[in-house]
Amino acid sequence: TADLGSGERDAHFERMKAEQQAEGIRLLYVALTRARQRCYVVWGQANKMEHAALSWLLLDDCGGNYSRMKELGYQDVIRPVREMAGSADGAMSFSTLDAGPAETGQADSRRGTAAGRALEPMVFGRGTVPSSWHFTSYSSLTNEWIKSGRDVDAATEGKPVPPAEEWSIFSFPAGARTGKMWHQLFERLDFQSTRSEIDEIVGITLRRNGYQPEFAPALSRMVATALDTPLGPGQMKLRSLPTPSCVRELDFVYRIDRLSIDRIRGVLQDPRHGLPGAFQAAASRLKERDVRGFMIGTIDLLAEFEGRFFLMDYKSNHLGNIVDRYAVPLLTEAMADGHYYLQYLIYAVAVHRYLKARMPGYSYEQHFGGVVYLFLRGVREGAQHGVFFDRPSHALMLALESCLSDREGG
C-alpha cells in the first residue's frame, strides 16, 4: 500500500520502518539458527549499522535510538559480543580481525579508523597468481585443435555427398544451435514416452527454438528410434532406463594438480591401455598444455543399468546424408577427428571419482559399465549405426588419475 499524502503519512512511515526491522530480525534468526555445524558472524562499526538487526539484538540498551547508536565507539559496539562469548560456556568464540590502529581505542566515534590515517588502494604485484592455474574443460582444451566450422569427419572431405531429402533428419540444420536444442529435447524427455507424447514434446521444442514444424515427423522418428536402439553390450536401451536411475545434465568439478598434455599423450598412446588405434594417432595432434586448477564439465546422462553405471553423450554431428556414414568404423574416425575420446576420458574420471567417494564398496571393474556416444542422425532400428561404445581399461583410468593428481588412482 502506498500513502501518497494522507494525514497519517508519518505514522504509516514509522510503521513501515518497524515492519522492515521486523523482517530483518526474522532473517537474522534464520541465518543464526540454520547452520548445522557452525555459524560465522562479522560485527563491527559499518555504514548504517544502526539499522541492522544485529544492532537491535546487541545494543538493546540504546532503546532503539538510532542517533545514540551512531555515536558509539568501537569498544562500545563490540562489548556485547565479548560479554556474550564469555557467558556462552564454550559454545561461542570471539576473535578480532586485524584492523590496525582502530583497535587501540584511538579511533574516531563513527568509523573506527585512526585519526588522520591515510587510506590507500592496495597494490597488487604481477605474477603472484600462476597463469596456468584456472578452471579448464574439454572444450577449452580442444578449441585450438579442431578446425572451426568442420562438423564432418575427415573421410568425407573431397568426396561427393548425396543431397539430403527435404525435411529429413539429414537436412536438419547442423551446428551448435541444433546441438543445444536436441540436448534440451532429450533432457526433458521421459524415456518411456509413447509416440504421441514424443510428437507433442518435439512440436513444443521446435516452436520454442524457432525451427520449421515440417521437421517434426523426422525428428519424432529419430527420437523414437533412439529410445529403442541397443546401446553397447547387453540389452540396455534408453527406454529401459527408469527415471530414478538417471541423472541428466550432471555438472562436475574436480581438482587437477597438473594436467600435462605431453604426459597425457604418452598415456593414451601406450598400447597396454587398449585405446583404439585411431585415438592413439589423434593424440599425436594434441598441442602442449600445462594446466593446474579444476576440471569442469557437464555429462549429458549418467545412468545405472543392471548394477553398472554408464555415461552417455548425445551428438548432433552431421557426418553425411546416408545411413552408412554413421557405421561404427566411421564413428570411430569422427570420435578421433573431434578428440571426443579425450572428452569421454575426462568425463569417465569424473564419474570414477564420484562413485569412489559416494558408493560403498565401489570397484571400477564391477561398477563402471562404459561410455556411449549417440550420433542421433544415424540411429536406425535393428542396427548399431549411430552408436559408439567403449569401456576404458582400468589400467588407463589408473594412469589418467596419476597424470591428474599426486595421489594414486584406485
Buried (B, 14 or more C-beta within 10 A) or exposed (E): EEBEEEEEEEEEEEEEEEEEBEEBBEEBEEEEEEEEEEEEEEBBBEEEBBBBBBBBBBBEEBEEEEEEBBEBBBEBBBBBBEEEBEEEEEEBEBEEEEBEBBBEEEBBEBEBBBEEEEEEEEEEEEEEEEEEEEEBBBEBBBEEEBEEEEBBBEBBEEEEEEEBEEBBBBBBEBEEEBBEBBBBBBEEBEBEBEEEEBBEBBBEBBEEBEBEEEBBBBBBBBBBBBBEBBBBEEEBBBBBBEEEBBBBEBEBEBEBEBBBBEBBBEBBBBEEBEBEEBBBEBBEEBEEBEBBBBBBBBBBBBBBBEEBBBBBBBBBBBBBBEBEBBBBEBBBBBBBBBBBBBBBBBBBBBBBBBBBEEEEEBEBEEBBBBBBBBBBBBBBEEBBBBBBBBBBBBBBBBBBBBBBBEEEBE
